[in-house]
Amino acid sequence: MMHIYDLRVEYRNNPLGIDERAPRFSWKVAAGVRGWNQSACRIVVGRTPESVEQGAGEAWDSGRTSHAGIGPVIYAGEPLLTGCRYYWKVKVWDESWTESEWSETAQWEMGLLLSEDWQGGWIGYAGEPAGDKREAPAPLLRTEFRIDRAVAKARLYVSALGYAELSLNGRKIGDRLLDPALTDYSKRSLYATHDVTELLAVGEHCLGAELGRGFYGIKTPNVWEWEKAPWNGEPKLLLQLNVEYEDGGTFSLVSDDGWRANVGPTLSDSLYCGETYDARLELTGWNRHGFDAAGWHSVETIPRDARQLQAQTMPPIRVIEEIRPVSIAKNEANHDIVDFGRMLAGNVRIRVQGPAGTTVRISYGETLADNGAVNVQQDYIHDRIQTDTYILSGDGEETWSPSFSYKGFRYVELEGWPGVPSADGVTALAIRTDLELTGGFRSSSDLFNDIYKATVTTFMNNAHGIPTDTPVYEKNGWTGDAQLLSESTFLFADIQTFWEKWSTDLADSQGEDGFFPLIVPSPGWGQMHSPEWQCSRVFVPMAIYRHSGDERLLRRHYAGMRAYAEAEILTLTEDGLSSSVLGDWVPPWSKEWTPPEGAQVTSSAYVYRILRTMADIARIIGEERDAERYDGHAEAIRDAINRVCFRPEPGIYETDRDAGYRQVSSILPLAFGITENSDVPAVLANLVEDVAVTRDGHLNTGILGTKFLLPLLTAHGFGELAFRVADNRTYPGWGFWFENGANSLWEMWELNARSRNHYMFGTIVDWFMGDLAGIKPDEPAYRRFTVRPFMAEGLSFAEGKVSTVYGELASAWERTADGYTHTLTVPSNTNASVRFFAGRHAISENGVPIDEVDGVVSVEADDRATMAVLGSGTYSFTVLNA
């Protein structure tokens, strides 16, 4: 029986407060039979659950519509209304027109759709502004109101320039932190919607807000000059409470001049420095009705401007986990060193008791210095870094954690702690965007399992509303790091809305010339040319399409992507090549961060790939002329690379710098299809010689070449060499890190890497999933995919799982005494082309020959290998040796 589940609107389950006027519907089907495919669907949308249950969609009834499950279904009903809740359900038909039962009813609610729906303005503290001071207290804002009859529905819409932590009657609203997410504040600010219906009984109430600076009002001097951003100013709040009474009446409360403001116990907050909190200054009851606010100030009010207000549809930042320390010890300075055993991003929560005025200094770091102190470089931040200060009130046991900052750390150094800290007294809070982890990889190699886990952990430690590079030093959205791993992240996380949000950040940061900074969002810093980074404008939306089959983002961003592609064409040199300031970043054995060969090949190769991708996008959305034009430009760049950089006699690519043989200069032309077919054997042979012999089975690549090296070697029959590179434990390589105590990914191959929380070398997960587990998409959203595992001699088993828009896809193989087993899960609505390493007569499921297995669509074989096309379902094959 067909069972419909995981109903989503805008890729979220039952979302609250969206502002997309043509939302996207998606779902999954558990068919209960093999080889199931959808042919049609019907969606009904109504304003009450009762109408939808009766099959009457007064807002929209799609009727039976042909839909084979490729991409979402777009709402096409009556105009959606501000603040209105909608209910929906769906049924489907298979290819034989068998009709399913209706799904369960799901729902979503619209946010504030029009500018005029917002009735208030921005408010903030009207006291002395921070000005040039590096530290200033966090403002407290409050207002009181009365609810005079029973409430049917209450929604609180909140935006902030900086961060806002809301409370109602002294109780924190929701569990969001560092909210809303960072944007280019000159263009856009995000808002959240809270359901506060259950919090509003008849009677008097108080709304309170504490504001944090975030990147909007940061005062800490730093290399990227966030403190000089064009928007930089004091944090502000925009708020609206809409109440519907049971008798049909309404009430609204907005951010206006009726609010009062003061400063509280948070004396300073900085994303880079940390926070200072004086518990002696706490104002007990300040966010409750009846508090005496006579000494408080009027708020500063600022009318709303042209800045767009947009609902934040991606998950918020939350506390994901609380971690107890693995050890607490003294260092040479007699400070307490707390070790949490792994790399984290977040804060600590302290539970402490001592005399009033006792000052506890909390320093965070990823490593320890020789003297046992927390080790943090300060080259980029012209102030203290990653340090909180808590001043005790002396009122019994006190519990505190920072509100407006986060840090990257494994170790915490406590100075001034009264008494001896316990494992319950100092715990770590892992804080990040609340992305659901999906999929997975596992093999008989503990090292590979550790690398995979570290990649997931390290990326998640850098998911804070944007994809940051490091949670310690920069917290910037480096576009190169993101473009490298964006598609890979779909292998292990439900992450589409996260990348859609950041694609909008890319658009907001784009200048009139088509280019944008190397970090996004940006205060203005990073206006340099590097296609290997700025290609994210094209590659990230394309990654979303490849995973979802959804064309919307490609269409909405096409003009901006086209402007960027045209800008790259205009910057080509007279010889038809491109240049870059970065290149194959942080290669081994280099005295600099930049590679010795420069970036002539990498930059030009990336522009080639950008234009090829633009041609693909143009075809997807029906812009055939553009497609032909971009193909033509790409071909010209390909010719230029081969003419200027290729040396046919030795069969190598070189740049305009004498740097000897560089692996990346051959990897990218081979991986991108730039090398002429007749030259591939020679170029590949030189690459293999350098990796296997000259480098003794080691890579010599930075972040660009590393992404493609292992898949390239494996695709050309050198899988065992790829395995050797991945498996070695000596410098340079992933194993070298783990032999030296790593449980995360580092910024550089060297042991003295500045950051131990950098995900950009995590692209090896593509090889784990695509080659060892063997899962590779042939069509968007894995509608058609291939499973062709490389069974390395050093492995006895490998398995991978990917969560797709159709359901979970899985491949698991394991060697046996007389062959191997291969278990596969093919989601409904998809087909898999599976390669078995034996003739057809050696392959069976529960004793049934593969030709006769239910769900197998076709079989092609010779004596050594078999290619079978499988319809949806779960299969468990036994493959015998010849």
Secondary structure, 3 states (H helix, E strand, C coil): CCEEEEEEECCECCCEEECCCCCEEEEEEECCCCCCCEEEEEEEEECCHHHHHCCCCCCEECCCEECCCCCCEECCCCCCCCCCEEEEEEEEEECCCCECCCCCCEEEEECCCCHHHCCCCEEEECCCCCCCCCCCCCEEEEEEEEECCCEEEEEEEEEEECEEEEEECCEECCCCECCCCCCCCCCEEEEEEEECHHHCCCEEEEEEEEEECCCCCCCCCECCCHHHCCCCCCCEEEEEEEEEECCCCEEEEECCCCCEEEECCEEEEECCCEEEEEHHHCCCCCCCCCCCCCCCEEEEEECCCCCEEEECCCCCEEEEEEECCCEEEECCCCCEEEEEEEEEEEEEEEEECCCCCCEEEEEEECEECCCCCEECCCCCECCCCCEEEEECCCCCCEEECCCCCCEEEEEEEEECCCCCCCCCCEEEEEEEECCCECCEEEECCHHHHHHHHHHHHHHHHCECCCECCCCCCCCCCEHHHHHHHHHHHCCCECCHHHHHHHHHHHHHHCCCCCCCCCECCCCCCCCCCCHHHHCHHHHHHHHHHHHHCCCHHHHHHHHHHHHHHHHHHHCCCCCCCCCCCCCCCCCCCCCCCCCCCCCHHHHHHHHHHHHHHHHHHHHHCCCHHHHHHHHHHHHHHHHHHHHHCEECCCCEECCCCCCCCCHHHHHHHHHCCCCCHHHHHHHHHHHHHHHHHHCCCCCCCCHHHHHHHHHHHHHCCCHHHHHHHHHCCCCCCHHHHHHCCCCCCCCCCCCCCCCCCCCCCCCHHHHHHHHHCCEEECCHHHCEEEECCCCCCCCCEEEEEEEECCEEEEEEEEEECCEEEEEEEECCCCEEEEEECCCHHHEEECCEEHHHCCCEEEEEECCCCEEEEECCEEEEEEEECC
